[in-house]
Amino acid sequence: MRLLVRFVKVLGGVIVVGLVGLGVWLYTSPPELLRVGSGYSAKIVCSNVFLAGRDSGEVLAVDVQAPGHPLLRLMRVSVDRMEKRVHAALLGIFAGSDAVYREGLGCAVVPDGTPAAAAGIPVPAVTSINPSTLWPEGGKVESDPSVVRLLSDTGLAGPGLRAAVVVKRGRIVGEAYSTGFSKDTPLLGWSMTKTVNATILGTLIRGGKLSLEDRGLFPQWQGNQRGDIRIADLAAMESGLAFNENYGAVADVTRMLYLEPDMAGFAADQPLEADPGSRFSYSSGTAVMLSKIWMDKIGGGAAALSYPRAALFGPLGMQSAVMEADAAGTFVGSSYMYATARDWARMGLLLARDGVWDGNRILPEGFVDLMQQPNATSNGRYSKMQTWLPGTDNPDIPADAFFLQGHDGQTITVIPSLDLVVVRLGLTPSWNRYDPTRLVAEVAKATTAP
């Protein structure tokens, strides 16, 4: 009996020492996977609280924990509304990360805890719109009952729908919102931001400040083969640079988004794996590099940070749109733009109308065509300008269609030949296997019927 008691005591001591050691290790040298998890938690909560006005507990439980990695269920967050800062940590103690909100620039993860370089920019006051004037000039919507019925079909709209908007001939003909969301709720587009970022790039090309053939894009590319990479190669996801886009682990994409304060610098430092233009490799790093390229061309600083609103969001009336910048002050053109569903629809309408808005050309002629043309190496899946294509397995979708497409079920389908835009936003992880093209095909039939 004494031996048993002694054994239990020794075992208990070993367990206590082990737990203390584990705690010290987690506190002083946490694994990168935990830091990615806390960075992600802090960032998503921060943006949804300070941009979208949502409850932090709901965002943590629904947006972060429910569809994500099991370790995310152990994350706890605290919100400092005075400092506009969110702290997240495992069990509220270990592997902590902070995200900070800046006016006009949204939230940024600050991996090393230091203040973000971009402290905020002036944002014009929101101007009232005439509720009796039809969208997009005003706020009035005249819905088509057949479209509304399609959007209310859960099988077509898909699980986790938060907002849907259909635009036909320049007017909203149907929209739907789930409980807790409305026409005024800014929603994250994830990788749909890539297409918006490309559109901003297009405004500079039209102004003669950039060319798709520009090379020698970063200082660290001088004197090596990376100097041959063109803007066109980046836009088509054919740069040849190494970049692991696996979201299930600590990969290049998660490291860039949640552990690196200078995302563009991290992406530009990656080695070359293939000749530029010879291989398709989807990479969020390329989009952030494109942000850095066009921002540097403007001169950086406040002028570059204000440019999206001046050149694109303002003219289109996208009052809710915020493209978020990283801690170094570079727009995260790969992933982080928030806008209402109606404002996302404005972006789609601009592209459906070949880059012309209210009679004014915003994008150069032929630029939207690049969004419809497949690149050379993706077997028709991806375009030459940061969009996805229907391919040959979607016979019900017109050949000129293209998609803005983002994580967790964000899509905007643009079909210029039908003058049709279908916006579908939600929280629909890929394991749901939801295909938005069924909804788009039915909407196309309903809106073109005699």
N, C-alpha and C positions, 0 to 999 in steps of 0.2 A: 504494500500500500504506500509506504514512504517513497519507494522508487517511482510509483505512478505519480504521486503528488509532485515529486522533484521534476519528473519528466514534463508534467503539465506546466510547471513554473518556468522551466527552461524554454519550452516551446512558446509559451506566452511572451517571454522576454525576447526571443528571436523574432516573433511576429511584430512586437512593438518596435524593436530596433529596425526591422525591415520597413515598417510603415513610416517611421520617422525618416529613414534614409530615402524612401520613395518620395516623401513629401519635400525633403530638401532638394532632391534631384529635379522634381517637377517645378519647384519654385525658382531654382537658380539656373537650370539648363533644360528648359522644357523642350520636348521634341518639336520639330518644325510642323508636324501635322497638327498638333494642338494649337500652335500659334496661327496657323492658317485658319483653323476653326474659330478661334477667338476673333481674328481679324475680320473674317467673313461675318460673324455674328454682329460685331460692333458696327461694321459698315452698313449692313442691311437695315438694322434697327435705326441707326442714325439717319439715314436717308428717308426712311418711311416716317419717322417721327417729325423731322424738321422740314421736309419737303412736302410730304403727303398728309401730315397732320394725323397720323394713325397712332393707336395705342401701342406702347412699347411691348407690353406683355403679349398682346395679340400677335404682333409681328414676330416676336421671338418664337412663340409656340407654333404659329401657322406657317409663316414664310421661311423660317430658319430651321426649326427642329423637325416639323412633321415630314417634309419630303427629303431631308438631308441625311448625312452620315450619322450613325448612332451616337458618336461622341458628341454631336451637337446638342443632344438632349441633356448633357451635363453642363452646358454653358449657362452662365448667369450674366445678366447685364444690369448696369446702373446708368441712369440718364441724368446728367447735370444740365438742366435747362438754362441755368444762368450762363454757364460757360459754353453751352451748346456742344457738349461733348458726351460721348457714350463709351463706357468701359465694359469690356466683356472678358470673362475668364472662366476656366474650368472650375466648377463648383464655387465660382466667385473668388477664387484664390490663385489658381495656377495658370501659367501661360497667358497672362493678360495682354490685351491689345486695346488701343484707343482709336476712335474715329472722331473727327472734329468737323463741325459744320461751318462753312464760309458763305456769306450772302452772295447769291448769284452763281456760286460754284458748287453747291451741294456739299457732300461729305467726302472726306478723304481719310484713309487709314494712315496713321502715323506710326509705323513699325518701331521706330526707336524712341517714341514718346516726345520728340521735339516738335515745336510748332510747324505747321505746314507753311511752305514758302509763299503760296498764294493766300492772302488774307481776306480776299473778297473783292467784289467789284460792284460799282453802283448799278442798281437795277431800276429801269424806268417804272414808274407807277403803273399799275394795271388800269387800262382804260376800259370804261364800260362799253358794252356792245348793245346794239338795239335789239331787244328781244322780239320785235315784230318784223325784223328783216331776216330773210332767209340766210342760213349758213352757206358759205363761210364768211360773208360780209357781216352777218348778225348771228343771232342765237336761235332763230326759228327753224323748226324741222317739220317737214310734211312727210310723214311716214307712208310707205307702201305696205298695206296689211299683209301681202304675201311674203314680203321680206321679213316683217316682224314675226310672222309665224315660223319661218325658218330659223330665226335667231333664238326663238323660244324652244326649239327642238333640242333637248339635251344630247341626243345622239349625234346631231350635227355640230352643235356648238362645243361639245366636248366637256369633260370633267374639269372642274376648277376654273371655268369661265369667270372673268371679272368684268370685262367690257368688250362689246363688239359694235362696230360702226360700219355701215355700208354706204358708199358714195357712188351715185350713178349720175352721169352728165353734170357733175359738179355740185350736186346737192346730196345731203344726207337723206336716204330713203328708208333707213331703219337703224335702230340702235337698241342695245340691251345692256343692263348692268345687274350684277349680282348684289345681294344684300351687303351693305357696308361700303359700296362703291357707287360712284355717280359720274356724270359728265364733268364734274369739277375735280375728280381725284387724279392727281398725277401718278402714272404707272411706269414702272421700269421696263425698258425695251430690251435690256441685255444686248445681244449682238445685232439687233436692228440698229443700234447706235453706229455700227460700222458703215451702214449705207448713208446715214445722216452725215457722218464724218467725211465720207467720200463726196457727198453733195457740197459740203463746205469747201473741200479741195477744188471742186469744179468751179466754184465762184472765182477762185484765184486763177485758175487756168483761163477762164473767160477774160479776166482782167490782164492777162499776159504776164502775171507774176511767177507762174510755174508752168512746166511742160511735163507731159507724161514721159518724155524721153530724158529728163534730167537724171544725172548720175552723180556719183561721188557725194552721197547724201549725208554721211556722217564722218566726222574727223577720223574715227578709228577704222574707217573703211579705206582710207587713203593708202596707196601702196600695196594693196592686196586685192584679190578677185572680188571681194564684196563691193569694191568701188564701181564694178560694172552693173550693179543692181540698179534698175530704173524705177521711177515711181510707178510705171506701168506694171512692172513685175510685182511690186508690193500690192497694188490694187487688185491684181488677178490671183493673189495668193501663190505666186510662183517665184518667190525671191530666192529659193534654194537654201535659206537659213534654217538652222536647227531650231525647233520649237515644239515642245511636247504639250499638246492640248488636252491631255487626259485629266479630267476633273475629279477622278476618283482617288487621287493621291497627291503627294507634294510634287507636282509637275511644274514645268516652266510657267504655265498659265496661272496656277494658283500661287506660285512663288511671286510672280510679277504683280498680281492683283493685291496680295495681302502681306507680303514680306518685304517688298522693295519700294522705297519712297520715290525713286526715279525709275518709273516703268519703262520709258522710252530708252533710257540708257542701258537698262538691263536687256531689253530686246535687241538693241543694236550691237551689244557685245557678243551675241551668239555666233558660233562659227558657221561657216558655209558647209553644207552637206551635199549640195548638188549645184550644177551650173544654173545661174539665173535663167528663168524661163523654161527650164527642162522638167519641172516636177510640181504638181499641185500638192500643197500642204497647208491645210487650214490653220491659221495662226492669228490669235488675238494680238500677239506682239507686233505684227505688221501694221495693224490699224493704229496702235498707239504711236508707232514710228511715223505714220502718215500725219498724225496730229502734230507731232514735234516738228515735222518738216514744214507744214504750212504755217505753224505758229512762228517759227524762226524766220520765215520769209517775210512775215508782217513786221517782225522786229521784237517779238516776245512781249512780256510784261502786260500791262493793262490793255494795250491796244489789241493784242492777240486774244486775251481773255474775253474782251467785249465783242470780238469779231462775229461769232456765230449769231448773236442777237442782232447785230447791225446788218449783217449781210444776208441772213436767212430767216431767223425766227421772227424778227420784227416785220419785214415785208410780207410774210405769210400770215401774220396775226397769231403766231404761236406764243401766246402770252405765258403759258404754263411751262414752256420747255426750259429745262436746265440740263446742260451737259456738264458732268462733274469732272473736276480736275484732281490729279493726284497730289501728293504732298510736295512734289517738286514744282507744281504749277503747270503741268501738261495735261490737256484734256485726255481722259480715258476714252478715246474714240472707239475702243473695241467693245465697250460694255455698259457704260454708265450714263444713260440719258433718261430722264423722267419727263413725261408729258401726259396730258389728258388724252383719252382715246380720240376725242375730236381733233386735238392738235396733231396726234400721230396721223390722223386721216388727212390733215392738211399737207403733211409731207408726202403722203401717197398721191394726193391729187396733183401736187407739183410735178411729180415724176410721170404720172399718167398723161399730163399735158406737155411733155417734152421739155420740162424745165421753164415753162412760161407761166407767170402768175399775173392775173388781172391785166393781161396785154403786155407785160414787161418780161423780157427774157432775163432769167436769173442764171441759168446754166448755158454753157456754150452749145451751139448746134452740134448734134452727134454725140453729146456726152451721155444722155440717157440711153442711146443705142448701145453703148458699151455695157450697160446693165442688162441688156437683153441678149448679148452675144456671148457664147461660151468661150472660156479661155481654152488654151491649146491642150491642156493636160488633165482635165477633170472628167473626161467622158461625158461632157454636156451638163454636169451638175452645177458648176459654178461659173459665174460670168467674168468678164474682164474688169468689172468695177464693183466689187463688194456686194453682190447679190447672189441669191440662189435661183436656179432655173428648174422648170417642171420636168425636163428630161423627156424621154420617150414613153415612160410608163404612166403618163397622165393624159390619156386621149381626150378627156372631157375638159381640159384646160387649154385655152388657145395658145398657140406657139409663141406669141409675143409676150406672154405673161412672165413676170419675175417676182421674186419674193424678198422682202426684208424678213429676216428670221432670227429669233433669239431663244435663249435658254428657257426651259419650262413653259414652252407653248406660246411664245409671242410671234405673231406673224402679221405682215401686211402684204396682201396680194395685189399687185398692180397689173391691170390688163388694159393697155392703151387702146387696143382695137375695139373694145367694148365700152371705153370711157368709164371703167369700173374699178373701184378700190374697196377691198374688204379688210378691215382691221379686226384682229382677234387677239385679245390680251387675257392672260390668266396665270394660274399657278398649276401647270399641267406637266409634271415631270415626264421624261421620255418613256419611263416604264409603263405609262398609260397607253402608249402606242396610238395616240390620237393623231389623225391625219386631217388637217384643215382643208385639204383640197376637195373633200366631199361637200363641205359647206359652201365653198367657193363655187363649185360646179352647179349646185342647186340654186344659189343666188344668181349666177349668170343666166340660168334658164328662166328664172322668174322675172328677171329684169329685162330680158330681151324678147319675151313672149309678146305676140301681137295683141 
